[in-house]
Amino acid sequence: MNRQLTGCFGLLFAISIAIAAPPASDEIGQHELGTVGNPVRAIGTEGGREYIESLDCDNGAIPEYRRDVTTVVGPYGNSLEKYVMRCEADTVLMVDIFVDPNHEETITTPVAGFTSWL
């Protein structure tokens, strides 16, 4: 009986991993960086904040930002952090950037409309 029970749990575990498996990187890459479909990958909340603070607006201005509460789950199965960025130029540009703080490295590629010193 224990063998059957262990086998069932093993099968359920394998199925749950298959269902929860993240999409292929080429699927994620079809979305613009910083969106829900392709969030910025970071090492924890501190890594996400470091990434956000490294961004400058296209015109060289330092953006203002705030972190908003969100319940959005990204393509890797993790809860995302949402930052609202504000750049002032001839017009005011507001951009939402989603960060997944559950990774082993923080990427350095800037999202569209920004430059980065990382």
Backbone as a ProteinNet text record, in pm:
[ID]
protein_1_A
[PRIMARY]
MNRQLTGCFGLLFAISIAIAAPPASDEIGQHELGTVGNPVRAIGTEGGREYIESLDCDNGAIPEYRRDVTTVVGPYGNSLEKYVMRCEADTVLMVDIFVDPNHEETITTPVAGFTSWL
[TERTIARY]
81.5	0	86.4	194.9	281.9	343.9	378.3	437.7	338.2	212.9	111.2	90	86.3	66.7	185.2	305.6	425.1	424.8	385.2	378.2	277.5	163.4	61.4	112.7	178.8	232.6	341.1	422.8	526.5	465.2	359.8	291.8	227.6	161.5	101	207	320.9	429.3	480.2	500.1	547.2	447.4	320.3	216.7	215.3	226.1	224.6	343.8	459.2	577.6	555.4	499.7	475.3	376.6	274.6	174.9	235.6	317.2	372.7	500.9	547.7	671.7	658.3	761.8	754.3	756.9	704.9	708.3	852.4	872.5	1005.5	1052.7	1185.5	1240	1204	1185.2	1146.6	1003.9	917.2	781.9	787.7	868.8	882.9	944.3	1043.1	1111.3	1023	906.2	813.2	746.3	755.3	696.8	805.7	767.1	861.6	912.1	1040.9	1100.8	1032.6	1003	940.6	789.5	733	588.5	557	429.2	387.9	438.5	436.4	479.8	630	708	854.4	907.5	885.6	928.2	1080.5	1128.5	1270.5	1303.2	1404.2	1444.4	1546.7	1526.1	1613.4	1636.7	1746	1776.3	1703.6	1588.8	1513	1461.4	1388.4	1332.6	1443.8	1553.4	1666.1	1725.8	1738.5	1789.2	1695.1	1565.3	1466.2	1474.4	1488.3	1499.1	1628.8	1738.1	1865.4	1851.2	1781.8	1759.4	1679.1	1568.5	1482.6	1561.1	1640.4	1717.4	1831.3	1867.9	1973.5	1921.1	1789.8	1731.5	1728.3	1758.9	1743	1647.9	1573.4	1483.7	1567.9	1505.7	1576.4	1645	1585.6	1644.1	1751.3	1786.8	1891.1	1840.2	1714.1	1656.7	1643.8	1650.5	1632.3	1482.2	1428	1282.7	1241.9	1120.1	1057.5	988.6	978.8	908.1	839.4	742.5	679.4	653	652.9	623	476.7	402.6	260.3	239.8	139.1	100.2	30.3	64.8	1.9	-12.2	-107.3	-125.4	-97.8	-31.1	-3.3	103.6	79.7	176.3	235.6	368	437.8	454.4	523.7	539.1	623.8	701.2	781.5	706.3	579.9	497.1	516	583.2	610.8	526.9	501.6	435.4	530.3	475.6	556.5	544.6	649.2	646.6	622.2	542.6	511.4	567.3	644	696.7	635.7	586.8	534.1	641.9	693.7	801.8	743.2	799.7	752.8	872.5	870.9	975.9	915.6	984.6	938.8	1025.3	961.5	1027	929.8	912.7	811.5	672.5	656.8	534.7	575.6	481.9	511	484.2	581	569.7	555.1	450.7	428.4	441.5	524.7	551.1	542.8	472.3	469.7	579.2	660.3	764.5	740.2	730.9	710.1	842.3	867.8	992	958	1031.4	1019.8	1142.7	1125.8	1240.7	1284.7	1252.5	1279.8	1381.1	1488.9	1589	1727.7	1823.2	1958.7	2049.5	1999.7	2077	1981.9	2035.1	1957.6	2005.7	1913.2	1952.5	1988	2064	2108.4	2053.8	1983	1925.7	1816	1823.9	1718.1	1590	1476.7	1349.3	1340.5	1253.2	1237.3	1205.2	1269.3	1246.6	1338.5	1431.3	1522	1665	1761.1	1899.4	1934.6	2042.3	2081.3	2232.2	2275.3	2418.3	2467.6	2383.5	2427.9	2516.9
-119.1	0	126.1	125.6	242.8	269.7	164.5	181.7	248.6	206.2	265.8	413.1	441.9	578.8	666.5	616.1	689.3	711.1	609.6	622.9	727.8	733.2	834.7	975	992.3	1124.7	1164.2	1068.6	1097.2	1139.9	1072.7	1106.6	1244.6	1273	1404.6	1514.5	1488.1	1586	1612.7	1508.5	1523.9	1602.2	1574.8	1647	1793.7	1822.5	1962.3	2038.7	1976.1	2042.1	2069.1	1974.2	1992.1	2105.5	2115	2220.5	2355.9	2360.9	2486.7	2526.7	2446.7	2478.4	2610.7	2696.3	2825.4	2806.8	2903.5	2893.9	2900.9	2856	2859.2	3003.6	3023.5	3158.9	3232.6	3159.7	3229.1	3283.2	3216.2	3268.2	3395.2	3394.6	3511	3625.8	3596.3	3697.9	3766.2	3710.8	3774.4	3896.9	3909.1	4022.7	4125.1	4250.2	4356.9	4341.3	4365.4	4355.6	4453.2	4405.7	4489	4475.7	4394.5	4371.3	4247	4221.5	4102.1	3975.9	3974.5	3857.7	3837.5	3941.6	3934.1	4029.2	3993.8	4083.8	4089.5	4199.5	4212.7	4111.9	4029.6	3929.9	3991.8	3972.7	4034.9	3942.5	3973.6	3901.1	3972.6	3924.6	3981	4121.6	4172.7	4306.8	4410.8	4390.2	4484.6	4488.9	4374	4370.9	4441.8	4425.4	4494.1	4644.7	4688.7	4832.4	4888.2	4813.3	4856.8	4873.4	4777.7	4787.6	4913.2	4935.2	5050.9	5181	5186.7	5308.2	5330.6	5228.4	5243.8	5303.5	5312.4	5360.2	5511.9	5564	5705.5	5716.3	5826.4	5850.8	5870.3	5852.3	5869.4	6004.4	6108.5	6241.7	6266.8	6164.1	6175.6	6212.8	6247.7	6284.8	6161.9	6186	6077.7	6063.1	5944.5	5927.4	5922.5	5961.3	5938.2	5802.4	5733	5604.2	5578.2	5489.9	5438.1	5289.6	5215.6	5072.4	5055.2	4987.1	4961.9	4817.6	4796.3	4661.2	4594.6	4469.4	4395.7	4249.1	4182.8	4039.4	3961.6	4026.8	3966.1	3858.2	3746.2	3636.2	3632.9	3626.5	3629.3	3492.7	3487.1	3361.9	3256.8	3297	3200.4	3145.4	3189.5	3140.3	3216.4	3332.3	3411.4	3539.2	3589.2	3718.7	3827.4	3924	4031.3	4157.8	4240.6	4374.4	4471.3	4574.8	4672.8	4808.6	4868.2	5002.2	5094	5208.3	5309	5415.6	5430.7	5524.6	5650	5765.5	5892.9	5970.8	5999.2	6077.8	6209.1	6318.4	6448.8	6492	6533.2	6590.2	6694.4	6698.9	6787.9	6746.7	6618.2	6563.6	6473	6434.3	6344	6202	6114.9	5974.8	5889.9	5810.6	5717.9	5576.1	5495.7	5359.2	5264.7	5152.9	5046.4	4946.1	4912.3	4810.9	4701.2	4577.9	4463.3	4392.6	4357.4	4292.3	4161.6	4055.9	3926.8	3912.8	3929	3929.6	3791.3	3689	3551.5	3481	3550.2	3491.2	3500.8	3429.4	3424.3	3531.7	3610.9	3722.4	3834.2	3956.7	4072.2	4107.8	4116.8	4151.3	4299.6	4338.7	4477.5	4547.5	4476.8	4535.9	4634.6	4759.7	4854.8	4828.2	4859.1	4848.2	4959.2	4943.4	5041.9	5179.7	5281.9	5417.8	5463.7	5376	5408.4	5366.7	5424.8	5378.7	5333.1	5257.3	5205.3	5216.7	5243.8	5247.8	5118.5	5016.4	4884.9	4813.7
0	0	0	78.7	82.5	-53.2	-127.1	-260.4	-355.2	-348.3	-434.6	-399.6	-271.1	-226.4	-269.3	-251.4	-293.3	-443.7	-519.2	-664.7	-707.8	-639.5	-671.5	-644.2	-529.7	-498.3	-597.9	-637.3	-736.5	-869	-909.9	-1034.8	-1025.4	-914.3	-894.8	-894.2	-832.7	-829.8	-970.8	-1050.2	-1188	-1272.8	-1254.2	-1329.2	-1288.7	-1158.5	-1113.5	-1166.6	-1176.3	-1233.1	-1381.2	-1452.7	-1595.7	-1620.6	-1537	-1552.7	-1516.7	-1411.4	-1363.1	-1435.2	-1528.2	-1597.5	-1671.8	-1659.5	-1728.5	-1879.4	-1952.4	-2097.8	-2148.1	-2268.5	-2328	-2338.6	-2332.3	-2335.3	-2463.8	-2575.5	-2699.2	-2689.7	-2612.1	-2589.6	-2506.1	-2401.9	-2315.4	-2394.5	-2477.8	-2557.6	-2660.1	-2687.5	-2781.4	-2718.9	-2588.1	-2517.2	-2487.9	-2482.3	-2452	-2308.2	-2288	-2155.3	-2059.5	-1939.8	-1837.8	-1831.9	-1922.2	-1922.7	-1839.3	-1819.2	-1745	-1814.5	-1946.9	-2022.7	-2026.6	-1993.9	-1993.1	-1886.3	-1758.6	-1651.9	-1640.3	-1585.5	-1555.9	-1446.6	-1468.9	-1369.6	-1274.5	-1143.6	-1044.6	-926.2	-853.1	-729.8	-616.7	-581	-470.5	-497.3	-399.1	-409.1	-419.2	-347.4	-353.6	-494.1	-558.9	-695.9	-791.5	-769.7	-852	-834.4	-710.5	-683.5	-741.6	-730.8	-789.6	-941	-1004.9	-1149	-1181.9	-1111.4	-1136.4	-1115.2	-1009.4	-980.7	-1079.6	-1157.1	-1257.3	-1387.1	-1401	-1525.9	-1533.5	-1649.4	-1680.5	-1798.5	-1803.2	-1915.4	-2042.1	-2157.3	-2285	-2297.5	-2237.8	-2248.3	-2142.3	-2064.9	-1963.6	-1825.7	-1815.4	-1685.6	-1596	-1467.2	-1370.8	-1345.7	-1369.4	-1353.3	-1206.5	-1182.5	-1053	-1062.6	-950.5	-954.5	-822.1	-829.1	-708	-730	-623.3	-628.5	-592.5	-679.4	-655.3	-612.4	-531.6	-491.4	-609.4	-634.9	-743.4	-704.1	-763.8	-740.9	-870	-962.6	-1093.4	-1079.3	-1145.3	-1149.4	-1289.8	-1297.1	-1425	-1487.4	-1600.4	-1674.6	-1604.3	-1502.9	-1428.3	-1307.7	-1291.5	-1181.1	-1051.5	-1055.7	-936.1	-934.2	-814.2	-800.5	-848.2	-921.4	-976.9	-894.2	-901.2	-843.9	-958	-932.4	-1036.4	-995	-1084.2	-1063.6	-1168.2	-1123.8	-1215.2	-1228.4	-1350.9	-1379.4	-1443.6	-1409.5	-1464.4	-1515.9	-1646.4	-1710.9	-1759.8	-1730.9	-1780.2	-1897.3	-2003.1	-2121.2	-2175.2	-2305.5	-2362.3	-2313.3	-2292.5	-2233.9	-2118.7	-2036.9	-1925.9	-1971.8	-1954.5	-1994.1	-1868.4	-1862.5	-1751	-1804.7	-1740.4	-1786	-1666.9	-1684.8	-1584	-1618.2	-1518.2	-1536.4	-1433.9	-1482.2	-1394.6	-1371.5	-1245	-1204	-1134.8	-1170.7	-1102.7	-1013	-880.5	-790.1	-742	-815.4	-770.9	-858.3	-892.4	-980.6	-918.7	-976.8	-923.4	-980.4	-1074.3	-1126.6	-1168.3	-1167.7	-1211.9	-1351.4	-1444.3	-1580.2	-1586.3	-1687.7	-1699	-1822.9	-1907.4	-2027.6	-1988.4	-2035.4	-2000	-2078.6	-2016.6	-2086.2	-2190.6	-2288	-2395.1	-2336.9	-2391.7	-2346.4	-2234.8	-2193.7	-2085.3	-2121.8	-2051.2	-2057.4	-1916.9	-1905.1	-1774.4	-1756.3	-1635	-1606.7	-1543.4	-1535.6	-1483	-1581.7
[MASK]
++++++++++++++++++++++++++++++++++++++++++++++++++++++++++++++++++++++++++++++++++++++++++++++++++++++++++++++++++++++

